[in-house]
Amino acid sequence: MGGREWARSASASGMRIRQARSAGLPAFDNRDMRSENVPAATSYYEATADRPVACATLAGVHDAEVCIVGAGFAGLATALGLVERGQGGVVLLEAERVAYGASGRNGGFVFGGYSLDGAELVAQLGVEAARACYGLTRAAVDLIRTRIQTHAIECEAVEGGALLANWFDDDAILLRQQRQMREHFGVEWRLVGRDALAQHVVTQRYFGALLEPDAFHFHPLKYALGIARAAQAGGVRLHEASPVRAVERLPDGRFRVATEGGEVRARHVVMAGGGYLAGVLPALERAMLPIATYVMATEPLGAQIEALVPSRAAIYDTRFAFDYYRRLNDSRLLWGGRISVRDRKPDEIARFLRRDMLRVYPSLKEARIDFAWSGLMSYARHKMPQIGRIDAGPLAGVWHASSFGGHGVAPTTVAGELLADAITGKAAVPAAFKAFDLARTWRPLGLAAAQAAYAWAGWRDWRRS
């Protein structure tokens, strides 16, 4: 981005953020760590996206062919996928606003793969099925690009690739990953040696990297709002502030989806809620763990950010408990990391993420943190998305898409495509996903186990550093 373009972008962003502050959205000054408590949804994304007037709350009784619960990436992708296949009569219900949950709060990385490590995917499915599953996410990345262009979605997409930076002084880590991606998945990640690393990041913390060239990054909330507009233009009826209270089967074989003020009677129901889904479908909720992750954004850094992060790649590292970050178009640094079973206040998030940032870029010690927020992801015990249909019980036949973990932008689009195909009779959900069905997580013990596993992995990373 040239100087004039950057100035226009920074000016527009600065105006939006000044407006957000005038509306009561505070910033953090981490030089003395003064801060105010603000809602978790007060994120950089919310401060820089133009939300339309809220869609009407569901009221009265409505008939539909398909009722989708949850207007995050998975629900939106399913809705738009149905529109693209000519399916009418689609109703989309959202308890809050579009992309209120993890979809509107994440790091904005768009790349292939799942939360389950590729080697583990191969071990569980075999090379052929694992490559096919991975290929679905690669196709989803291309589809996201196509939808951005087709629907003219202004979501600050940056084609910089994704850089996997090696936290450890061990070249074998990168060589092993590069070989696995080539041999098992047919993907070539480019090795960036230690001497060439400064073309991407200027820090003493890393020891080489792999560049995934097909990846990109974007403003996730703006993308979600654009997909919502496209779905509505295709005939989808979207209702916000309409939390679902019950789903039940009617005598005529349809399903009744009830909110406080209305109900939808539909042949097909898709449950696309994640970490915020509660009290609606026990079989689904028992199979997911709501896990919090954390993100912050600095003040605009001007030329300093280009000096530290010359590349426009989205960056993450080789630890289990890794950092992830990227340059924003207004010269801020967006930084994310950590997971926990606890939600936290923004001032606390800013404090510990700032410490993480300074381990990599100590020269940013005077940088102010303007935004810090959290979001709930949903994880399955097996770390793979749960995409399919409930086979037994009173709600047999309900479709579901959940548990995308911290790697969900492309897999949620995969879910939308697979469910849209299945609902319209074009193709069944691939059998491989049956291996990753609704495995019970045994909350609250599952949450305690997840936190312990994360702490143990972090300790192992620390010992190796």
Rosetta blueprint (number, residue, H / E / L):
1 M L
2 G L
3 G H
4 R H
5 E H
6 W H
7 A H
8 R H
9 S H
10 A H
11 S H
12 A H
13 S H
14 G H
15 M H
16 R H
17 I H
18 R H
19 Q H
20 A H
21 R H
22 S H
23 A L
24 G L
25 L L
26 P L
27 A L
28 F E
29 D E
30 N L
31 R L
32 D L
33 M L
34 R E
35 S L
36 E L
37 N L
38 V L
39 P L
40 A L
41 A L
42 T L
43 S L
44 Y H
45 Y H
46 E H
47 A H
48 T H
49 A L
50 D L
51 R L
52 P L
53 V L
54 A L
55 C L
56 A L
57 T L
58 L L
59 A L
60 G E
61 V E
62 H E
63 D E
64 A E
65 E E
66 V E
67 C E
68 I E
69 V E
70 G L
71 A L
72 G L
73 F H
74 A H
75 G H
76 L H
77 A H
78 T H
79 A H
80 L H
81 G H
82 L H
83 V H
84 E H
85 R L
86 G L
87 Q L
88 G L
89 G L
90 V E
91 V E
92 L E
93 L E
94 E L
95 A L
96 E L
97 R L
98 V L
99 A L
100 Y L
101 G L
102 A H
103 S H
104 G H
105 R L
106 N L
107 G L
108 G L
109 F E
110 V E
111 F L
112 G L
113 G L
114 Y L
115 S L
116 L L
117 D L
118 G H
119 A H
120 E H
121 L H
122 V H
123 A H
124 Q H
125 L H
126 G L
127 V H
128 E H
129 A H
130 A H
131 R H
132 A H
133 C H
134 Y H
135 G H
136 L H
137 T H
138 R H
139 A H
140 A H
141 V H
142 D H
143 L H
144 I H
145 R H
146 T H
147 R H
148 I H
149 Q H
150 T H
151 H L
152 A L
153 I L
154 E L
155 C L
156 E L
157 A L
158 V E
159 E L
160 G L
161 G L
162 A E
163 L E
164 L E
165 A E
166 N L
167 W L
168 F L
169 D L
170 D L
171 D H
172 A H
173 I H
174 L H
175 L H
176 R H
177 Q H
178 Q H
179 R H
180 Q H
181 M H
182 R H
183 E H
184 H H
185 F H
186 G L
187 V L
188 E L
189 W L
190 R E
191 L E
192 V E
193 G L
194 R L
195 D L
196 A L
197 L H
198 A H
199 Q H
200 H L
201 V L
202 V L
203 T L
204 Q L
205 R L
206 Y L
207 F L
208 G L
209 A E
210 L E
211 L E
212 E E
213 P L
214 D L
215 A L
216 F E
217 H E
218 F L
219 H L
220 P H
221 L H
222 K H
223 Y H
224 A H
225 L H
226 G H
227 I H
228 A H
229 R H
230 A H
231 A H
232 Q H
233 A H
234 G L
235 G L
236 V L
237 R E
238 L E
239 H E
240 E L
241 A L
242 S L
243 P L
244 V E
245 R E
246 A E
247 V E
248 E E
249 R E
250 L L
251 P L
252 D L
253 G L
254 R L
255 F E
256 R E
257 V E
258 A E
259 T E
260 E L
261 G L
262 G E
263 E E
264 V E
265 R E
266 A E
267 R E
268 H E
269 V E
270 V E
271 M E
272 A L
273 G L
274 G L
275 G L
276 Y L
277 L L
278 A L
279 G L
280 V L
281 L L
282 P H
283 A H
284 L H
285 E H
286 R L
287 A L
288 M L
289 L E
290 P E
291 I E
292 A E
293 T E
294 Y E
295 V E
296 M E
297 A E
298 T E
299 E L
300 P L
301 L L
302 G L
303 A H
304 Q H
305 I H
306 E H
307 A H
308 L H
309 V L
310 P L
311 S L
312 R L
313 A L
314 A E
315 I E
316 Y E
317 D E
318 T L
319 R L
320 F L
321 A L
322 F L
323 D L
324 Y E
325 Y E
326 R E
327 R E
328 L L
329 N L
330 D L
331 S L
332 R L
333 L E
334 L E
335 W E
336 G E
337 G E
338 R E
339 I E
340 S E
341 V L
342 R L
343 D L
344 R L
345 K L
346 P H
347 D H
348 E H
349 I H
350 A H
351 R H
352 F H
353 L H
354 R H
355 R H
356 D H
357 M H
358 L H
359 R H
360 V H
361 Y L
362 P H
363 S H
364 L H
365 K L
366 E L
367 A L
368 R L
369 I E
370 D E
371 F E
372 A E
373 W E
374 S E
375 G E
376 L E
377 M E
378 S E
379 Y E
380 A L
381 R L
382 H L
383 K L
384 M L
385 P L
386 Q E
387 I E
388 G E
389 R E
390 I L
391 D L
392 A L
393 G L
394 P L
395 L L
396 A L
397 G L
398 V L
399 W E
400 H E
401 A E
402 S E
403 S L
404 F L
405 G L
406 G L
407 H L
408 G L
409 V H
410 A H
411 P H
412 T H
413 T H
414 V H
415 A H
416 G H
417 E H
418 L H
419 L H
420 A H
421 D H
422 A H
423 I H
424 T L
425 G L
426 K L
427 A L
428 A L
429 V L
430 P L
431 A H
432 A H
433 F H
434 K H
435 A H
436 F H
437 D L
438 L L
439 A L
440 R L
441 T L
442 W L
443 R L
444 P L
445 L H
446 G H
447 L H
448 A H
449 A H
450 A H
451 Q H
452 A H
453 A H
454 Y H
455 A H
456 W H
457 A H
458 G H
459 W H
460 R H
461 D H
462 W H
463 R H
464 R H
465 S L
